[in-house]
Structures are given as structure tokens and as C-alpha cells.
Amino acid sequence: MFFCISCKYSGRKKKLIAHKSIDVRKLIKRTFMVKIALFASGSGTNADNIMRFFHGHPTVQVALILSDQPEAGVHQRAKKWGVPTFCFSGAELKEGTPVLRRLADYDIDFIVLSGFLRMIPPAIITAYPSKIINIHPALLPKYGGKGMYGAYVHEAVVAAKEKQSGITIHYVNERYDEGAIIFQASCPVLPSDTADDVARKVHELEYAYFPEVIERLLIIGSADAQVSVPDISKENVTFAKKIM
């Protein structure tokens, strides 16, 4: 079932008009802390945004950062927030046990892929059924699959003369970008837009929505139709949510 919210600007301040959102933290009934682990391969801008969002949160904690790149910028970002990091090789990830052991050491309940480029092996997916999510910088099922990440996605969108792009947050399964869709948000692609222009718009959507969708999944079990709509750009934006 899909819910759509169309947003437009009104007045000089260009505030987005949207349905009133629910304060998720007022719905908290848990008496324990949900611990999440972030997997990242690069500079960690999305991971940094997620750590900032959950810093001091009453019921959700970013407890661990895992990476396949020892020199990735995400390690320094994690240090800033006091979050421990763990680096593993491609072979260790494929085998699964070293990574699962570290996740168990930190009592991890939920996994978020935040700019992580490797395939998650079956052993980890089996250990965390419907508890691993990813964000993709396009509107799946378009522009997904192996090799479709970062600039490659935005270049393909511009080359195809698409009229819109956006983000997709989805569960992770054994195939790249084919897990069930949780949430999508779209932005326009103008005829004059370059791949860098599209990347900028998509990044704004990532920063605005990824942490809040994670929070809603963990606290109320779905990314419901009341996700708040911030004023994020000078473009009109349309959002669509899929409730699982």
C-alpha cells in the first residue's frame, strides 16, 4: 500500500506544505535500548548524519560502525561521536563469522547500510532477517543492481533524460537492490541538470529522511504516512511511502 504526499511552496519563505507529522519519540513504550550497527565504505556523510540524529536518543543507539576500508573517512566521523569501529576484509565478510561475532559482542539488533558497496552474505542476512536496510540513490527498481552506485547512478539518470530521481530505502536480501521497498522520496530532474546537480538533490533527500525512517521502523514498526517534510531545496518535491 502506497501513501503519497505532494508538496509545494507558498509565500516568500517557500515553506513546504504537508500533513502534520507525529512526534515519534512521544510514542516510545520500550524500556530497553535498540542498538544499531552502520556499515560504510566511504567518507561516511550519511553515517555521520545518522549518528548525529540518534546521539542522546532515549531508545536507539548507534553502537558500532563496520567498514571494509581501513582508511575510510567514516572512522574519523565515528570517533567524533564516540562510536567504536571495526574493519574487516572482503574474505571475512564473505565467510560471515568474524563479522557476526563482532555484532554479537555489541548486542546489535539492527543493521543499516550507509554507503556500503559490498554484497551482504547469506549468513548475516539469515542472522538478521528483515533487520538489515539499505539506502539507494535512485527510484528502484530503476538504476539498481551491481555497479550502480554513487555517480554512476546519477550519470545514468541524466543520460536517460529522466524527469525525476530520488532515494529508495529498502530491506536487504541476497541480491543487489532487490529487497522490499520501505520508503521512497523523489525530486525533479531538469533538462539542464548535470549528474552533480542530481547528486546534490538526492543527497538532500538522504540527509532529510534516512534517520527518521530508521527511527520509525525501530519504534513503531513502519515508515508511516506521517513522516515530516522539511524545507530542503528550491525544487518541488513529491514523496511516496510504502508501508510494510
C-alpha positions as CSV (number, residue, x, y, z in Angstrom):
1,M,0.0,0.0,0.0
2,F,1.5,3.3,-1.1
3,F,0.9,6.7,0.5
4,C,1.8,9.9,-1.4
5,I,2.3,13.4,-0.2
6,S,2.6,16.2,-2.8
7,C,4.4,19.2,-1.6
8,K,4.6,22.8,-2.9
9,Y,6.0,26.1,-1.8
10,S,3.9,29.0,-0.5
11,G,5.0,32.6,0.1
12,R,8.4,34.2,0.2
13,K,9.8,31.8,2.7
14,K,9.0,28.9,0.4
15,K,7.9,26.6,3.2
16,L,6.8,23.1,2.2
17,I,3.1,22.4,2.8
18,A,2.5,18.9,4.2
19,H,0.4,17.0,6.6
20,K,1.1,17.5,10.3
21,S,3.7,15.0,11.4
22,I,3.7,12.8,14.5
23,D,6.4,13.2,17.2
24,V,7.7,9.6,17.1
25,R,9.6,9.9,20.4
26,K,6.3,10.5,22.2
27,L,5.2,7.1,21.1
28,I,8.1,5.3,22.7
29,K,7.0,2.5,25.0
30,R,10.2,0.5,25.1
31,T,12.2,0.1,28.3
32,F,15.4,-1.1,26.6
33,M,17.9,0.4,24.1
34,V,17.8,-0.8,20.5
35,K,21.4,-1.0,19.2
36,I,22.1,-0.5,15.6
37,A,25.3,-1.0,13.5
38,L,26.2,1.0,10.5
39,F,28.1,-0.5,7.6
40,A,30.0,2.1,5.4
41,S,32.7,2.0,2.8
42,G,33.4,5.7,2.2
43,S,33.6,9.1,3.8
44,G,30.6,8.4,5.9
45,T,28.5,11.6,5.4
46,N,25.2,9.6,5.8
47,A,26.6,7.7,8.7
48,D,27.6,11.0,10.4
49,N,24.1,12.3,9.9
50,I,22.6,9.1,11.4
51,M,25.0,9.3,14.4
52,R,24.1,12.9,14.9
53,F,20.3,12.2,14.8
54,F,20.5,9.4,17.3
55,H,23.0,11.0,19.7
56,G,21.3,11.1,23.1
57,H,18.2,9.3,21.7
58,P,16.1,7.8,24.5
59,T,15.8,4.3,22.9
60,V,18.0,4.0,19.8
61,Q,21.8,3.9,19.9
62,V,24.4,3.7,17.1
63,A,26.6,1.2,18.9
64,L,29.1,0.2,16.2
65,I,30.5,1.2,12.8
66,L,31.8,-1.5,10.5
67,S,33.8,-0.9,7.3
68,D,35.7,-2.8,4.7
69,Q,38.0,0.1,4.1
70,P,40.6,0.8,6.9
71,E,41.3,4.3,5.6
72,A,37.7,5.4,5.0
73,G,36.7,8.7,6.4
74,V,33.8,7.1,8.4
75,H,36.3,6.0,11.1
76,Q,37.1,9.6,12.0
77,R,33.4,10.6,11.9
78,A,32.7,7.7,14.3
79,K,35.5,8.8,16.6
80,K,33.9,12.3,16.9
81,W,30.6,10.7,18.2
82,G,32.4,8.2,20.4
83,V,31.2,5.2,18.4
84,P,33.6,2.2,18.1
85,T,34.6,0.9,14.7
86,F,35.5,-2.5,13.3
87,C,37.3,-3.1,10.0
88,F,37.1,-6.4,8.1
89,S,38.4,-7.9,4.9
90,G,36.3,-9.0,1.9
91,A,37.1,-12.6,2.8
92,E,35.9,-12.1,6.4
93,L,32.7,-10.6,5.3
94,K,32.0,-13.4,2.8
95,E,32.7,-16.0,5.5
96,G,30.5,-14.2,7.9
97,T,31.6,-15.5,11.3
98,P,34.1,-12.7,12.2
99,V,31.5,-10.0,11.4
100,L,28.7,-11.8,13.2
101,R,30.9,-12.3,16.2
102,R,31.6,-8.6,16.4
103,L,27.9,-7.8,16.0
104,A,27.1,-10.2,18.9
105,D,29.8,-8.6,21.0
106,Y,27.9,-5.3,20.8
107,D,24.4,-6.8,21.1
108,I,23.4,-5.4,17.7
109,D,19.7,-5.6,17.0
110,F,19.5,-3.9,13.6
111,I,21.9,-3.2,10.7
112,V,21.9,-0.1,8.4
113,L,23.9,0.0,5.2
114,S,25.1,3.6,4.7
115,G,27.2,3.8,1.6
116,F,28.4,0.2,1.9
117,L,29.3,-1.2,-1.5
118,R,29.7,-5.0,-0.9
119,M,27.1,-7.7,-1.1
120,I,25.9,-8.8,2.4
121,P,26.4,-12.6,2.6
122,P,23.6,-15.1,3.3
123,A,25.0,-15.9,6.8
124,I,24.4,-12.3,8.0
125,I,21.1,-12.0,6.3
126,T,19.9,-15.2,7.9
127,A,21.1,-14.0,11.3
128,Y,19.2,-10.7,10.9
129,P,16.0,-11.5,9.0
130,S,14.2,-8.3,7.9
131,K,16.6,-6.4,10.2
132,I,19.0,-5.0,7.5
133,I,18.2,-2.0,5.4
134,N,19.9,0.0,2.7
135,I,19.5,3.4,1.0
136,H,19.9,3.6,-2.8
137,P,20.3,6.9,-4.6
138,A,17.6,6.3,-7.2
139,L,13.9,5.2,-7.5
140,L,14.2,1.5,-7.6
141,P,13.6,-0.7,-9.5
142,K,15.2,1.7,-11.9
143,Y,19.0,2.1,-11.8
144,G,19.8,-0.6,-9.3
145,G,22.0,-3.7,-9.3
146,K,25.7,-4.4,-9.2
147,G,27.8,-1.5,-10.2
148,M,25.0,1.0,-9.8
149,Y,26.1,3.3,-7.0
150,G,27.0,7.0,-6.5
151,A,27.9,9.0,-9.5
152,Y,27.2,6.0,-11.9
153,V,23.6,6.2,-10.9
154,H,23.2,9.9,-11.4
155,E,25.1,9.8,-14.7
156,A,22.7,7.1,-15.9
157,V,19.7,9.1,-14.8
158,V,20.8,12.2,-16.7
159,A,21.8,10.1,-19.8
160,A,18.3,8.6,-19.9
161,K,16.7,12.1,-19.7
162,E,14.7,11.0,-16.7
163,K,12.3,13.7,-15.3
164,Q,12.8,12.6,-11.7
165,S,15.1,10.7,-9.4
166,G,15.3,10.2,-5.7
167,I,16.0,7.8,-2.9
168,T,14.8,4.3,-2.0
169,I,15.1,2.8,1.4
170,H,14.7,-1.0,1.3
171,Y,15.3,-4.2,3.1
172,V,18.4,-6.2,2.1
173,N,18.2,-9.6,0.6
174,E,20.7,-11.9,-1.3
175,R,20.6,-9.7,-4.5
176,Y,21.7,-6.1,-5.0
177,D,18.9,-3.6,-4.6
178,E,16.0,-6.1,-4.8
179,G,14.7,-6.2,-1.3
180,A,11.2,-5.0,-0.4
181,I,10.8,-1.2,-0.6
182,I,10.1,0.6,2.7
183,F,10.2,4.3,1.6
184,Q,10.8,6.4,-1.5
185,A,11.2,10.2,-1.9
186,S,11.6,11.8,-5.3
187,C,13.0,15.1,-6.7
188,P,12.7,16.6,-10.2
189,V,15.4,16.3,-12.8
190,L,15.5,19.3,-15.0
191,P,16.7,19.2,-18.6
192,S,19.6,21.5,-17.6
193,D,20.7,19.3,-14.7
194,T,24.1,17.6,-14.6
195,A,24.9,14.4,-12.7
196,D,26.3,16.6,-10.0
197,D,23.1,18.6,-9.8
198,V,21.1,15.4,-9.4
199,A,23.5,14.1,-6.8
200,R,23.0,17.3,-4.7
201,K,19.3,16.9,-4.7
202,V,19.4,13.2,-3.9
203,H,21.9,13.9,-1.0
204,E,19.4,16.4,0.5
205,L,16.8,13.7,0.5
206,E,19.1,11.2,2.1
207,Y,20.1,13.6,4.9
208,A,16.5,14.7,5.5
209,Y,14.8,11.2,5.6
210,F,17.1,8.3,6.2
211,P,17.5,8.8,10.0
212,E,13.7,9.4,10.5
213,V,12.7,6.4,8.6
214,I,15.1,4.3,10.7
215,E,13.6,5.7,13.8
216,R,10.1,4.9,12.7
217,L,10.9,1.4,11.7
218,L,12.5,0.7,15.1
219,I,9.9,2.4,17.3
220,I,6.6,1.9,15.5
221,G,7.5,-0.8,13.0
222,S,6.8,1.1,9.8
223,A,7.7,4.3,7.9
224,D,4.2,5.5,8.1
225,A,2.5,8.2,6.1
226,Q,3.2,10.9,8.7
227,V,6.9,11.3,8.0
228,S,7.7,15.0,8.4
229,V,8.5,17.1,5.4
230,P,11.4,19.6,5.9
231,D,12.2,22.5,3.7
232,I,15.1,21.0,1.9
233,S,15.5,22.7,-1.5
234,K,14.2,25.2,-4.0
235,E,12.5,22.5,-6.0
236,N,9.1,21.0,-5.7
237,V,9.3,17.5,-4.2
238,T,7.0,14.5,-4.2
239,F,7.2,11.8,-1.6
240,A,5.9,8.2,-1.6
241,K,6.0,5.8,1.3
242,K,5.4,2.1,1.2
243,I,4.2,0.6,4.5
244,M,5.4,-2.9,5.1
